[in-house]
Amino acid sequence: MTAWCWGFGWGDDAIDAKTRSMMDLAMIGALGKMHEWELHCRGAIGNGVTKEELRAIVHVIGICCGVPQAMECLRSARKVLEEERALALIRRQPPGHALHNCLKQAGIRPAL
């Protein structure tokens, strides 16, 4: 399954990765698969999807699937964006900074 999804599905150049990520978020949000939505939200940000585009995707989910489902997606998007901001702050600090030391003590290694 993984080989088919990531090989065939994501390997098709007809749709660029950013657009495909946006489509995935809309469909996964419609299905209410919030754990998957959060994971794909991180990937979408990595593929260049902006905060404004995430907002627009959540609006479409609200129109098509209802406000309660849009609110679930919005909560997940906020969580992901807050975590991304925190990681960006940590990455800007020199090695050995207190933030790095706190994470090290917690057993967390942020990707630098």
C-alpha positions in Angstrom: 0.0 0.0 0.0 2.8 2.4 1.0 4.7 1.8 -2.3 1.6 2.3 -4.3 0.5 5.5 -2.5 3.9 7.2 -2.4 5.2 5.8 -5.7 2.2 6.0 -8.0 0.0 8.5 -6.2 2.7 11.1 -5.2 5.0 10.2 -8.1 2.6 11.4 -10.7 3.8 14.8 -12.0 0.4 15.9 -13.3 -0.3 17.7 -10.0 2.5 19.4 -8.1 3.2 18.5 -4.4 1.8 21.7 -2.9 -1.6 21.3 -4.8 -1.7 17.6 -4.0 -1.1 18.4 -0.3 -4.0 20.9 -0.4 -6.3 18.4 -2.0 -5.3 15.8 0.6 -6.1 18.2 3.5 -9.5 18.9 2.0 -10.4 15.2 1.6 -8.9 14.0 4.9 -10.7 16.8 6.7 -13.9 15.9 5.0 -13.5 12.3 6.3 -12.8 13.6 9.8 -9.5 11.7 10.1 -7.9 14.2 12.4 -4.7 12.4 13.3 -4.0 11.9 9.6 -5.1 15.6 9.0 -2.5 16.8 11.5 0.3 14.7 9.9 -0.7 15.9 6.4 -0.9 19.5 7.6 2.8 19.2 8.6 3.7 17.8 5.2 1.6 20.5 3.4 3.6 23.2 5.2 6.8 21.4 4.1 5.4 21.5 0.6 4.9 25.2 0.7 1.3 25.6 1.8 0.9 28.9 3.6 -1.1 29.8 6.7 -3.6 31.7 4.5 -4.0 28.6 2.2 -4.6 26.4 5.3 -7.3 28.9 6.3 -8.9 28.7 2.9 -8.9 24.9 3.0 -10.6 24.9 6.4 -13.2 27.3 5.0 -14.0 24.9 2.1 -14.3 22.1 4.6 -16.7 24.2 6.6 -18.8 24.9 3.5 -18.9 21.3 2.3 -18.8 19.4 5.6 -20.1 21.7 8.2 -18.8 24.1 10.8 -18.0 21.4 13.5 -15.7 19.6 11.1 -14.0 22.8 10.1 -13.4 23.7 13.7 -11.7 20.3 14.3 -9.4 21.1 11.3 -8.8 24.6 12.6 -7.8 23.3 16.0 -5.3 20.8 14.4 -3.9 23.5 12.1 -3.3 25.8 15.1 -1.5 23.1 17.0 0.7 22.3 14.0 1.5 26.0 13.3 2.3 26.6 17.0 4.7 23.6 17.0 6.3 24.8 13.8 6.8 28.3 15.3 8.4 26.8 18.4 10.7 24.6 16.3 11.7 27.6 14.2 12.6 29.5 17.4 14.7 26.6 18.7 16.5 26.3 15.3 17.5 30.0 15.5 19.3 29.4 18.9 22.9 28.4 19.0 23.7 24.8 20.1 23.9 24.6 23.9 21.2 27.3 24.4 18.8 26.7 27.2 16.0 25.7 24.8 18.2 23.0 23.3 19.2 21.7 26.7 15.6 21.5 27.9 14.7 19.5 24.8 17.7 17.3 25.3 16.7 16.5 28.9 13.2 15.7 27.6 14.7 13.3 25.1 13.6 15.4 22.1 15.9 16.1 19.2 14.5 18.9 16.9 15.6 18.5 13.3 18.1 21.3 12.6 
